[in-house]
C-alpha cells in the first residue's frame, strides 16, 4: 500500500472553511458508453444508473468449448488492513462475510505494518490477525517490517526472526508465508513517519533491498526453515526495458533465489481515470503486464516461480468524484470480476484485493464500515467466483462486443460454470452454447442487465440457472438475484434480505465543476503564521498589518467544538478536544483552524509545505492536518471561493499525522489530498490551515478521548 494511501480520516462532510478527509479476454469498448469525465454535477452517463433497452433485446451466441481443460491453479485472496484501533478497526466483525468468499491467503501488510504506524503490530495484534485468518479459512501471510519496528527504531534481521519465532515456535501457529517490507521501490518517495517531508529511506536502491532481504531471510529461516518467502511486493517498478522503473530485473538477478513466490502490486488507474470504458479495456493491458513480468522472470532465471498479485484494486488513491468504475461502484466490481477471471486464465498464484473493509472515501474494501458492514459491489464479484466457479478451466470461443466471460467445469464435472460481465450500458442477450461434451446441453438464453455481472450454471443434464448483480441490486444493498431464462428474462423476485440504503457509491457523487480561482493572490513577507498572538473572547489573531490570520473552531452535529487559546508565548494555540461515548462514526470530528484574514488568497507555491511544533497528548484522539484553497470552497461560504457545489461537495484536502511530543511536524503540500472537487491543494490560492480531531471507533475500544495539545511556530517551509 502506497504511503499516499496511508491516511484514513473522518468520513464526515465538513462545511464552510473546513475539510473532509474521506470525503494504492479481448473486449471492445462498451456500447453506448459515454465517459464524460469528472465535471458537470451528477455525471451519471459514465456507468451510473444504467439505461434500459427499449424493445426486443438481440440475442448473440456465447460459445464455450469443454474440449481443452486445464486445472485451475489460481486463487483469490484478501488484504487485512484498517485493523488499527486508531483508524477505527473496520475489519472486526467481518469474518463471517469474508469466510463466505473462501479466500486462500490473507496478507497482513502494507505501509502501516512496514512502519508500525499509527498502531504497532505487536504480539496482541499478531494473535488477532492470525485468529481472523483462521476464522475465514485463509492462510496468513505476515509482512515483517522494513521501515520501523515496534519501538520506532530501524528494524533488523533479529526483528524479523523474532516474529517468526513468536508465530511458529512460541505460539505454534504454523504460519507458512512471510514477506519483507512493502513496496520498496517507493521508499524514496514515501514519507518518513517521523517527518513526512523526508523519504522513508533516502537513496534506496534494488541492491540495498537485496542486501537487507538476504540478512532478513537468513535470520527468519534459521528459526523455521519451512517458511516460504513472498516478494519483493513492488508497487509499480516492474516495467521491462525501463531502467528507471524496473526494479524487478535487478532484484531477481541479485537475490531472486530468496523468493519462493514472486509478487507485485497493481493499481491501473488514478481515481479520475477509472471510467467504464477504461476499466472494460483493462484486461488486455493486464495480460500484457503479466506477460512482460513473466519475461523478466524468465530472463533472470526465475521463470519456474509462481507469480502473485498481492495487492490489487482499480485505483490507488482516494475517490473524490465517483465515475463509472470507481471503487464502490458496480463498474468497479465488474473490473474486479474481470481481473480475477483474467488472472485465473493467466495462471497466477493468487490475486489479493486491497482490502477487506475501509472508509467510504476510499471504498477500496469489499465491505463497508461498522457497525452495519454492508457488502459493497466488489464483494459480490468475489462471491460469484466463490459460489459458482469450478476447479477446471474451459475455453470461451466467442462472445459479443462488450461482454467478457470466464468459464469452468464444476467439482463433479457435470456442469459448466461461467462468470460473465456485461460492460455495455444496454442489456445483453446471450445464448450460452457448450461444445465438446459427449452430449451437448441445449442452448441456454439469459438477458444480462446493463453494466452487470452474472454467474451462469449450465448442467449437462437439467435446467440452467443464472444469478445477476448490477445497479438494481446495489441500490437496495442486495446480493446477486436469480435471472429467469429466456430472451425476455428478468430478475426473479426472491432477492432475499435487502438493506434500507444503497451499498457502495453512486456514480456522479462529488463530481462538481469548480471555476478558476478569482481571488487575488498575495505572497507573504514571511513564512511564519503564528506570531504576535492575541485573543478577543474566543477569537484568536496572529500576525500584523495586512497579513493577519484569524481563528475558528467547528464540530459535527451533537459534538462540542474544541477550545482554542493563544499559548503563553504568543506563538501557538493550545487546543483541547473531548469525545465522549458513544462516538457516532458519521459525526466524528471537530477542529481548530487559522484563516488568512483578507480578501486575498495566499500564494504559497514557493514553499514545500506547512510545519509546526507539537507538544501535549492526543489522549487517544486522532489528528489530521488540512488546508483549503479557493477552488474547494463555495462563494457563499467565503467570497474568495470558486467551487460551484455545496458545503457537502466542496471542502479542502488533508493528511493524517501521528505526532510525537517535542518534535516538529512537517507536512508537504503534496501529502494533502482528498479535497473536492479538486483533490490536491492549489498552492496559489490557499485560504486556511487547520487541525481536525476525531475519536476512536474501534469495536474493542469505542471509548472517548481527551486531547490537550499545543501547536506552535506554525509556518510554511
Secondary structure as the mmCIF struct_conf table of DSSP 4:
data_model
#
loop_
_struct_conf.conf_type_id
_struct_conf.id
_struct_conf.beg_label_comp_id
_struct_conf.beg_label_asym_id
_struct_conf.beg_label_seq_id
_struct_conf.end_label_comp_id
_struct_conf.end_label_asym_id
_struct_conf.end_label_seq_id
HELX_RH_3T_P HELX_RH_3T_P1 UNK A 3 UNK A 5
TURN_TY1_P TURN_TY1_P1 UNK A 16 UNK A 17
STRN STRN1 UNK A 19 UNK A 19
BEND BEND1 UNK A 21 UNK A 21
HELX_LH_PP_P HELX_LH_PP_P1 UNK A 29 UNK A 30
TURN_TY1_P TURN_TY1_P2 UNK A 31 UNK A 32
TURN_TY1_P TURN_TY1_P3 UNK A 37 UNK A 38
BEND BEND2 UNK A 40 UNK A 42
TURN_TY1_P TURN_TY1_P4 UNK A 44 UNK A 47
BEND BEND3 UNK A 48 UNK A 49
HELX_LH_PP_P HELX_LH_PP_P2 UNK A 50 UNK A 54
BEND BEND4 UNK A 55 UNK A 55
HELX_LH_PP_P HELX_LH_PP_P3 UNK A 56 UNK A 58
STRN STRN2 UNK A 59 UNK A 71
STRN STRN3 UNK A 75 UNK A 79
HELX_RH_3T_P HELX_RH_3T_P2 UNK A 85 UNK A 87
TURN_TY1_P TURN_TY1_P5 UNK A 88 UNK A 88
BEND BEND5 UNK A 91 UNK A 91
TURN_TY1_P TURN_TY1_P6 UNK A 92 UNK A 93
HELX_RH_AL_P HELX_RH_AL_P1 UNK A 95 UNK A 99
TURN_TY1_P TURN_TY1_P7 UNK A 100 UNK A 102
BEND BEND6 UNK A 104 UNK A 104
STRN STRN4 UNK A 105 UNK A 108
BEND BEND7 UNK A 110 UNK A 110
HELX_RH_AL_P HELX_RH_AL_P2 UNK A 111 UNK A 115
TURN_TY1_P TURN_TY1_P8 UNK A 116 UNK A 116
BEND BEND8 UNK A 118 UNK A 119
HELX_RH_AL_P HELX_RH_AL_P3 UNK A 123 UNK A 135
TURN_TY1_P TURN_TY1_P9 UNK A 136 UNK A 137
STRN STRN5 UNK A 139 UNK A 144
HELX_LH_PP_P HELX_LH_PP_P4 UNK A 145 UNK A 145
BEND BEND9 UNK A 146 UNK A 147
TURN_TY1_P TURN_TY1_P10 UNK A 150 UNK A 151
BEND BEND10 UNK A 152 UNK A 153
HELX_LH_PP_P HELX_LH_PP_P5 UNK A 154 UNK A 155
HELX_RH_AL_P HELX_RH_AL_P4 UNK A 157 UNK A 165
HELX_RH_PI_P HELX_RH_PI_P1 UNK A 166 UNK A 170
BEND BEND11 UNK A 171 UNK A 171
STRN STRN6 UNK A 177 UNK A 180
BEND BEND12 UNK A 182 UNK A 182
HELX_RH_3T_P HELX_RH_3T_P3 UNK A 184 UNK A 186
TURN_TY1_P TURN_TY1_P11 UNK A 187 UNK A 189
BEND BEND13 UNK A 190 UNK A 190
STRN STRN7 UNK A 191 UNK A 192
TURN_TY1_P TURN_TY1_P12 UNK A 193 UNK A 194
STRN STRN8 UNK A 195 UNK A 199
BEND BEND14 UNK A 200 UNK A 201
TURN_TY1_P TURN_TY1_P13 UNK A 202 UNK A 203
HELX_RH_AL_P HELX_RH_AL_P5 UNK A 206 UNK A 223
TURN_TY1_P TURN_TY1_P14 UNK A 225 UNK A 226
STRN STRN9 UNK A 228 UNK A 234
BEND BEND15 UNK A 235 UNK A 236
STRN STRN10 UNK A 238 UNK A 238
TURN_TY1_P TURN_TY1_P15 UNK A 240 UNK A 241
HELX_RH_3T_P HELX_RH_3T_P4 UNK A 243 UNK A 245
STRN STRN11 UNK A 246 UNK A 246
HELX_RH_AL_P HELX_RH_AL_P6 UNK A 248 UNK A 255
HELX_RH_3T_P HELX_RH_3T_P5 UNK A 256 UNK A 258
BEND BEND16 UNK A 260 UNK A 260
STRN STRN12 UNK A 261 UNK A 269
TURN_TY1_P TURN_TY1_P16 UNK A 271 UNK A 273
HELX_RH_AL_P HELX_RH_AL_P7 UNK A 276 UNK A 299
TURN_TY1_P TURN_TY1_P17 UNK A 300 UNK A 301
TURN_TY1_P TURN_TY1_P18 UNK A 303 UNK A 304
BEND BEND17 UNK A 305 UNK A 305
STRN STRN13 UNK A 306 UNK A 315
BEND BEND18 UNK A 316 UNK A 317
BEND BEND19 UNK A 320 UNK A 321
TURN_TY1_P TURN_TY1_P19 UNK A 324 UNK A 325
TURN_TY1_P TURN_TY1_P20 UNK A 327 UNK A 328
BEND BEND20 UNK A 329 UNK A 329
HELX_RH_AL_P HELX_RH_AL_P8 UNK A 330 UNK A 346
TURN_TY1_P TURN_TY1_P21 UNK A 347 UNK A 347
BEND BEND21 UNK A 349 UNK A 349
STRN STRN14 UNK A 350 UNK A 353
BEND BEND22 UNK A 354 UNK A 354
BEND BEND23 UNK A 356 UNK A 356
STRN STRN15 UNK A 357 UNK A 357
TURN_TY1_P TURN_TY1_P22 UNK A 360 UNK A 362
BEND BEND24 UNK A 365 UNK A 366
STRN STRN16 UNK A 367 UNK A 367
TURN_TY1_P TURN_TY1_P23 UNK A 370 UNK A 372
HELX_LH_PP_P HELX_LH_PP_P6 UNK A 374 UNK A 374
STRN STRN17 UNK A 375 UNK A 375
HELX_LH_PP_P HELX_LH_PP_P7 UNK A 376 UNK A 376
HELX_RH_AL_P HELX_RH_AL_P9 UNK A 377 UNK A 388
BEND BEND25 UNK A 391 UNK A 391
STRN STRN18 UNK A 392 UNK A 398
TURN_TY1_P TURN_TY1_P24 UNK A 401 UNK A 402
STRN STRN19 UNK A 403 UNK A 409
TURN_TY1_P TURN_TY1_P25 UNK A 411 UNK A 412
BEND BEND26 UNK A 413 UNK A 414
STRN STRN20 UNK A 415 UNK A 422
BEND BEND27 UNK A 424 UNK A 426
STRN STRN21 UNK A 428 UNK A 435
BEND BEND28 UNK A 436 UNK A 439
HELX_LH_PP_P HELX_LH_PP_P8 UNK A 440 UNK A 443
STRN STRN22 UNK A 444 UNK A 448
HELX_LH_PP_P HELX_LH_PP_P9 UNK A 449 UNK A 449
BEND BEND29 UNK A 450 UNK A 451
STRN STRN23 UNK A 452 UNK A 459
BEND BEND30 UNK A 460 UNK A 462
STRN STRN24 UNK A 465 UNK A 469
BEND BEND31 UNK A 470 UNK A 470
HELX_RH_AL_P HELX_RH_AL_P10 UNK A 471 UNK A 475
TURN_TY1_P TURN_TY1_P26 UNK A 476 UNK A 477
STRN STRN25 UNK A 481 UNK A 483
HELX_LH_PP_P HELX_LH_PP_P10 UNK A 484 UNK A 484
BEND BEND32 UNK A 485 UNK A 486
TURN_TY1_P TURN_TY1_P27 UNK A 487 UNK A 488
STRN STRN26 UNK A 491 UNK A 491
BEND BEND33 UNK A 493 UNK A 493
BEND BEND34 UNK A 497 UNK A 497
BEND BEND35 UNK A 500 UNK A 501
BEND BEND36 UNK A 504 UNK A 504
TURN_TY1_P TURN_TY1_P28 UNK A 507 UNK A 510
BEND BEND37 UNK A 519 UNK A 519
HELX_LH_PP_P HELX_LH_PP_P11 UNK A 520 UNK A 520
STRN STRN27 UNK A 521 UNK A 522
BEND BEND38 UNK A 525 UNK A 527
STRN STRN28 UNK A 528 UNK A 528
BEND BEND39 UNK A 530 UNK A 530
BEND BEND40 UNK A 532 UNK A 532
STRN STRN29 UNK A 534 UNK A 536
TURN_TY1_P TURN_TY1_P29 UNK A 537 UNK A 538
STRN STRN30 UNK A 539 UNK A 542
BEND BEND41 UNK A 543 UNK A 543
TURN_TY1_P TURN_TY1_P30 UNK A 545 UNK A 546
STRN STRN31 UNK A 549 UNK A 555
TURN_TY1_P TURN_TY1_P31 UNK A 557 UNK A 558
HELX_LH_PP_P HELX_LH_PP_P12 UNK A 560 UNK A 562
STRN STRN32 UNK A 563 UNK A 566
TURN_TY1_P TURN_TY1_P32 UNK A 568 UNK A 569
BEND BEND42 UNK A 570 UNK A 571
STRN STRN33 UNK A 572 UNK A 579
BEND BEND43 UNK A 581 UNK A 582
HELX_LH_PP_P HELX_LH_PP_P13 UNK A 583 UNK A 583
HELX_RH_3T_P HELX_RH_3T_P6 UNK A 585 UNK A 587
STRN STRN34 UNK A 590 UNK A 596
BEND BEND44 UNK A 598 UNK A 600
STRN STRN35 UNK A 601 UNK A 602
TURN_TY1_P TURN_TY1_P33 UNK A 605 UNK A 606
BEND BEND45 UNK A 607 UNK A 607
STRN STRN36 UNK A 609 UNK A 617
TURN_TY1_P TURN_TY1_P34 UNK A 619 UNK A 620
STRN STRN37 UNK A 622 UNK A 629
HELX_RH_3T_P HELX_RH_3T_P7 UNK A 630 UNK A 632
BEND BEND46 UNK A 633 UNK A 633
STRN STRN38 UNK A 634 UNK A 634
TURN_TY1_P TURN_TY1_P35 UNK A 635 UNK A 637
TURN_TY1_P TURN_TY1_P36 UNK A 639 UNK A 640
STRN STRN39 UNK A 643 UNK A 643
BEND BEND47 UNK A 645 UNK A 645
TURN_TY1_P TURN_TY1_P37 UNK A 647 UNK A 649
STRN STRN40 UNK A 651 UNK A 652
STRN STRN41 UNK A 653 UNK A 657
TURN_TY1_P TURN_TY1_P38 UNK A 661 UNK A 662
STRN STRN42 UNK A 663 UNK A 668
HELX_RH_3T_P HELX_RH_3T_P8 UNK A 669 UNK A 671
STRN STRN43 UNK A 673 UNK A 673
STRN STRN44 UNK A 676 UNK A 676
BEND BEND48 UNK A 677 UNK A 680
TURN_TY1_P TURN_TY1_P39 UNK A 683 UNK A 684
BEND BEND49 UNK A 685 UNK A 685
STRN STRN45 UNK A 686 UNK A 694
BEND BEND50 UNK A 699 UNK A 700
STRN STRN46 UNK A 705 UNK A 716
#
